[in-house]
Amino acid sequence: MSAELSHVGTFQAYRPLLFSIAYRMLGSADGAEDVLQDAYLRYEAAPLDDVRSPKAYLSTIVTRLCLNEIKSARVAREQYVGTWLPEPILTKEIDERSDPEKRVTDYDSISIAFMSLLQTLTPAERAVFLLHEVFDYGYAEVAEMIGKSEAACRKLFSRAKRYLAENRPRFATTPAQHRRVLEQFMRASGGGDLAGLTAMLTEDVVFWADGGGKVRGAALHPVRGRDAVGRFVLGVSQRFTPPGAIFGVADINGRPTILVRNADGTPAIVVSVELDGDRIQSVWAIANPDKLRRVSSATPTI
């Protein structure tokens, strides 16, 4: 077998893992694919005899490329119109890239809620937390991957884990609970039922929207509070819902998620929620068309 074929076969074997790392680091599926292309070119140029552990070697390349990408994209992110939210992908795409025994954990770490929270960590905190907590690398391995001491990695992990624990929902919810609340949310917002809608929201609910400056009605700043969010959602639903829009719930990022399609079937908006018990604590609405290509083949379940 030629060295080229060995490189290709090994890279393809680890591709699901590498995509999973890059997607969580960047919050972008397209960005993750670009990183993987660059990673392969670097791996292809490496003599196989110099690579003791292809998995660790490739994970290191991808992690460092992601850290570089985050730095180079900082200015573009700061100039982004409105709130930047992660690019959604289909749950079945996650399944294809996951160890079946870890899918519940994978779903938790791939939700729009958690991905959005990850983006508020420093790049180093994000890398250490993901590599150690989600992908089971030891501190010594993580230290080598990101070029820091093992002690520094332990501190970064401790800070990240504490911050994430303080900002994640207090109660776990089931897919059935999520689906039921989403169905109620669609009925209330579509029917103009302000009282019914606000009754579903927590007092301190926050609504984030990502239109990328390309979608009318997308809030440029977070909307906060039960009354404000309820009125905003109804106003947007009544004024900006596309003619002939098709509403449904699809499996996106490991959770039941509202998917609104245009009359021609193309995705118009993805709406993900996080629950506190049976009430909605957070809403993420992603309408930037550049971020919806990966969900175009979704099959709504209702």
RAVEN-V519158 format. One record per pair of residues at least 24 apart in sequence whose C-alpha atoms are under 10 Angstrom apart, sorted by the first residue. I is the first residue (numbers start at 1). J is the second residue. Records with the same first field share a line. If there is no record, write none. Layout:
BEGIN
I = J, J
END
This chain:
BEGIN
3 = 44, 47, 48
4 = 44, 45, 48
5 = 44
6 = 44, 48
7 = 40, 41, 43, 44, 45, 46, 47, 48, 54
8 = 40, 43, 44
10 = 43, 54, 55, 58
11 = 36, 39, 40, 43, 44, 54, 55, 58
12 = 40
13 = 55
14 = 54, 55, 58, 59, 97
15 = 40, 55, 58, 59, 97
16 = 93, 94, 95, 96, 97, 98, 99
17 = 55, 58, 59, 97, 98, 99, 135
18 = 55, 58, 59, 60, 61, 62, 63, 97
19 = 59, 62, 94, 97
20 = 94, 97, 98, 106, 110, 130, 134, 135
21 = 59, 62, 63, 66, 127, 130, 131, 134, 135
22 = 59, 62, 63, 64, 65, 66, 67, 127
23 = 66, 86, 87, 89, 110, 115
24 = 66, 86, 109, 110, 111, 114, 115, 116, 118, 119, 126, 127, 130, 134
25 = 62, 63, 66, 67, 69, 70, 115, 118, 119, 123, 124, 126, 127, 130, 131
26 = 66, 67, 69, 70, 73, 86, 87, 115, 118, 119, 123, 126
27 = 84, 85, 86, 87, 88, 110, 112, 115, 116, 118, 119
28 = 85, 86, 87, 88, 89, 115, 291
29 = 86, 87, 88, 89, 291, 294
30 = 87, 290, 291, 293, 294
31 = 66, 69, 87
32 = 62, 65, 66, 69
34 = 65, 66
35 = 61, 62, 63, 64, 65, 66, 69
36 = 61, 62, 65, 66
37 = 62
38 = 62, 65
39 = 63, 64, 65
56 = 137, 141, 142, 144, 145
57 = 145
58 = 145
59 = 131, 142, 145
60 = 141, 142, 144, 145, 146, 147
61 = 145, 146
62 = 145
63 = 124, 127, 128, 131, 142, 145, 146
64 = 127, 145, 146, 147
66 = 123, 127
67 = 123, 124, 126, 127, 146
68 = 123
70 = 122, 123
71 = 123
80 = 210, 211, 212, 213
81 = 210, 211, 212, 213, 214, 220, 221
82 = 208, 209, 210, 211, 212, 213, 218, 219, 220, 221, 222
83 = 208, 209, 210, 211, 212, 213, 218, 219, 220, 221, 222, 284, 286
84 = 116, 119, 208, 209, 210, 211, 212, 220, 286, 288
85 = 112, 113, 115, 116, 117, 119, 208, 209, 210, 211, 212, 284, 285, 286, 287, 288, 291
86 = 110, 111, 112, 113, 114, 115, 116, 118, 119, 210, 284, 286, 291
87 = 112, 115, 210, 253, 270, 286, 288, 290, 291, 292, 293, 294, 295
88 = 112, 115, 252, 253, 270, 271, 272, 286, 291, 292, 293, 294, 295
89 = 251, 252, 253, 254, 291, 292, 293, 294, 295, 296, 298
90 = 250, 251, 252, 253, 254, 255, 294, 295, 296, 297, 298, 299
91 = 250, 251, 252, 253, 254, 255, 256, 295, 298
92 = 251, 252, 253, 254, 298
93 = 252, 253, 254, 294, 295
94 = 252, 253, 254
95 = 254
102 = 134
103 = 254
104 = 254
105 = 134, 254
106 = 134, 135, 253, 254
107 = 252, 253, 254, 255
108 = 134, 253, 254, 255
109 = 133, 134, 253, 254
110 = 252, 253, 254, 255
111 = 252, 253, 254, 255, 272, 273, 274
112 = 252, 253, 254, 255, 257, 271, 272, 273, 274, 283, 284, 285, 286
113 = 168, 169, 253, 272, 273, 274, 282, 283, 284
114 = 164, 167, 168, 169, 274
115 = 253
116 = 284
117 = 163, 164, 167, 168
118 = 160, 163, 164
120 = 160, 163, 164
121 = 156, 159, 160, 163, 164
122 = 156, 160
124 = 148, 153, 156, 157, 160
125 = 153, 154, 155, 156, 157, 158, 159, 160, 161
126 = 156, 157, 160, 161
127 = 153, 156, 157, 160
128 = 152, 153, 154, 155, 156, 157, 158, 160, 161
129 = 153, 154, 156, 157, 158, 159, 160, 161, 164
130 = 157, 160
131 = 157
132 = 157
133 = 157, 161
168 = 274, 276
169 = 274, 275, 276, 277, 281, 282
170 = 275, 276, 277
171 = 275, 276, 277, 278
172 = 274, 275, 276, 277
173 = 274, 275, 276, 277, 278
174 = 255, 256, 275
175 = 251, 254, 255, 256, 257
176 = 255, 256
177 = 256, 275, 277, 278
178 = 255, 256, 257, 272, 273, 274, 275, 277, 278, 279, 280
179 = 249, 250, 251, 255, 256, 257, 258, 301, 302
180 = 256, 278
181 = 256, 273, 275, 278, 279, 280
182 = 248, 249, 256, 257, 258, 271, 272, 273, 280
183 = 247, 248, 249, 257, 258, 302
185 = 233, 258, 280
186 = 237, 247, 248, 249, 258
188 = 230, 233, 234
189 = 230, 231, 233, 234, 235, 236, 237, 238
190 = 233, 234, 237, 238, 241, 247
191 = 234, 237, 238
192 = 231, 233, 234, 235, 237, 238
193 = 230, 231, 234
194 = 227, 230, 231, 233, 234
195 = 227, 230, 231
196 = 230
197 = 226, 227, 229, 230, 231, 233, 234, 280
198 = 225, 226, 227, 228, 229, 230, 231, 233, 279, 280
199 = 226, 227, 230, 279, 280
200 = 226, 230, 275, 278, 279, 280, 281
201 = 225, 226, 227, 229, 230, 275, 276, 278, 279, 280, 281, 282, 283
202 = 226, 227, 275, 276, 277, 278, 279, 280, 281, 282
203 = 227, 229, 279, 280, 281
204 = 229, 280, 281, 282
205 = 229, 230, 274, 275, 276, 279, 280, 281, 282, 283
206 = 280, 281, 282, 283, 284
207 = 232, 233, 273, 280, 281, 282, 283, 284, 285
208 = 271, 282, 283, 284, 285, 286
209 = 269, 270, 271, 283, 284, 285, 286, 287, 288
210 = 269, 270, 284, 285, 286, 287, 288, 289, 291
211 = 269, 285, 286, 287, 288, 289, 290, 291
212 = 286, 287, 288, 289, 290, 291
213 = 287, 288
214 = 287, 288, 289, 290
215 = 240, 268, 269, 286, 287, 288, 289
216 = 240, 241, 287
217 = 241, 287
218 = 285, 286, 287, 288
219 = 285
222 = 283, 284
223 = 283
224 = 282
225 = 281
226 = 280, 281
229 = 282, 283
241 = 268, 269
242 = 268
246 = 300
247 = 300, 302
248 = 299, 300, 301, 302
249 = 298, 299, 300, 301, 302
250 = 295, 298, 299, 300, 301, 302
251 = 295, 298, 299, 300, 301
252 = 294, 295, 298, 300
253 = 295
256 = 300, 301
257 = 300
258 = 285, 300, 302
259 = 285, 286, 295, 296, 298, 299, 300
260 = 287, 300
261 = 296
265 = 296, 297
266 = 292, 293, 295, 296, 297
267 = 291, 292, 293, 294, 295, 296, 297, 298
268 = 292, 296
269 = 295
270 = 295
END
